[in-house]
Amino acid sequence: MSELIIMSVPQSNFARSVRMLAAEKGVPCTLQPDAPHSDPVKAISPFGKVPVMKHGDVEIFETSAIARYIEAAFDGPKFFPEDPATAAKVEEWVSLHATQLDKTMIRQYAFAYIFPGTDDGSPNQDVIKGCIDAVKMQLEYIDGAVGDGYLVGDEFTYADMALYPTLAYMRNFPESGAIVKACANLTAYMDKIDARESAHSTKPPKKA
Ligand SMILES: N[C@@H](CCC(=O)N[C@@H](CS)C(=O)NCC(=O)O)C(=O)O
């Protein structure tokens, strides 16, 4: 069987989702540490975003497509439910994450710390002030959703893997960390996923 290769920097929240899925299914997966817009990545996706995937002759970009492939191509436990309503709920979270949650929490808020663009390299307070209300609204919405155990009822699904890497970053920064702490359901939910082997084995290096 060909090797499953995910090309990405280890810090990528999107790449971590599909790496977690492979780990949960017991599928060996090699992280090839290629940066966005590097030649090996652009050879698979002209858009240059990571992750991209290679499995034998199969080359795929876009995280959600990679996740669907890993789910369908390999044996092991299933993380995309088949029941239409439950499947659509998983898709709702995956899509919400890709189109809104990631943009607010990572591209705006976390990047204000990681890539602040300020003269002295200090966190970009204007950006933080501009998005923190949206970060709070989104985290509180998720807090309200995980009361039953997981995002979609009481089953651990790919929806949880799609959001977990982004939520894990939210615990690292002061304002978002305080919001997560104040959300009891969300904190319990994160603690539970933190304990999974798939979370350990895909943990990004300390410096984001
Ligand atoms: N729609 C893409 C988004 C992936 C994405 O934004 N990846 C980030 C790293 S976490 C990236 O490659 N950023 C570089 C860029 O946007 O140029 C997907 O779902 O895979």
The ligand as an SDF file (V2000), in Angstrom:
LIG
                    3D

 20 19  0  0  0  0  0  0  0  0999 V2000
   -9.2140   26.2690    1.8590 N   0  0  0  0  0  0  0  0  0  0  0  0
   -7.9560   25.7100    2.3120 C   0  0  0  0  0  0  0  0  0  0  0  0
   -7.3820   26.6200    3.3880 C   0  0  0  0  0  0  0  0  0  0  0  0
   -6.0460   26.1250    3.8980 C   0  0  0  0  0  0  0  0  0  0  0  0
   -5.2140   27.2560    4.4880 C   0  0  0  0  0  0  0  0  0  0  0  0
   -5.6580   28.4080    4.6340 O   0  0  0  0  0  0  0  0  0  0  0  0
   -3.9630   26.9230    4.8100 N   0  0  0  0  0  0  0  0  0  0  0  0
   -3.0530   27.9050    5.3170 C   0  0  0  0  0  0  0  0  0  0  0  0
   -2.1670   27.2960    6.3890 C   0  0  0  0  0  0  0  0  0  0  0  0
   -3.0990   26.8200    7.8050 S   0  0  0  0  0  0  0  0  0  0  0  0
   -2.1710   28.3810    4.1760 C   0  0  0  0  0  0  0  0  0  0  0  0
   -1.7610   27.5910    3.3510 O   0  0  0  0  0  0  0  0  0  0  0  0
   -1.8720   29.6840    4.1400 N   0  0  0  0  0  0  0  0  0  0  0  0
   -1.0440   30.2780    3.1460 C   0  0  0  0  0  0  0  0  0  0  0  0
   -1.8040   31.2040    2.2360 C   0  0  0  0  0  0  0  0  0  0  0  0
   -3.0050   31.4500    2.4730 O   0  0  0  0  0  0  0  0  0  0  0  0
   -1.2090   31.7130    1.3070 O   0  0  0  0  0  0  0  0  0  0  0  0
   -8.1760   24.2940    2.8400 C   0  0  0  0  0  0  0  0  0  0  0  0
   -9.2890   24.0190    3.3160 O   0  0  0  0  0  0  0  0  0  0  0  0
   -7.2680   23.4600    2.7540 O   0  0  0  0  0  0  0  0  0  0  0  0
  1  2  1  0
  2  3  1  0
  2 18  1  0
  3  4  1  0
  4  5  1  0
  5  6  2  0
  5  7  1  0
  7  8  1  0
  8  9  1  0
  8 11  1  0
  9 10  1  0
 11 12  2  0
 11 13  1  0
 13 14  1  0
 14 15  1  0
 15 16  2  0
 15 17  1  0
 18 19  2  0
 18 20  1  0
M  END
$$$$
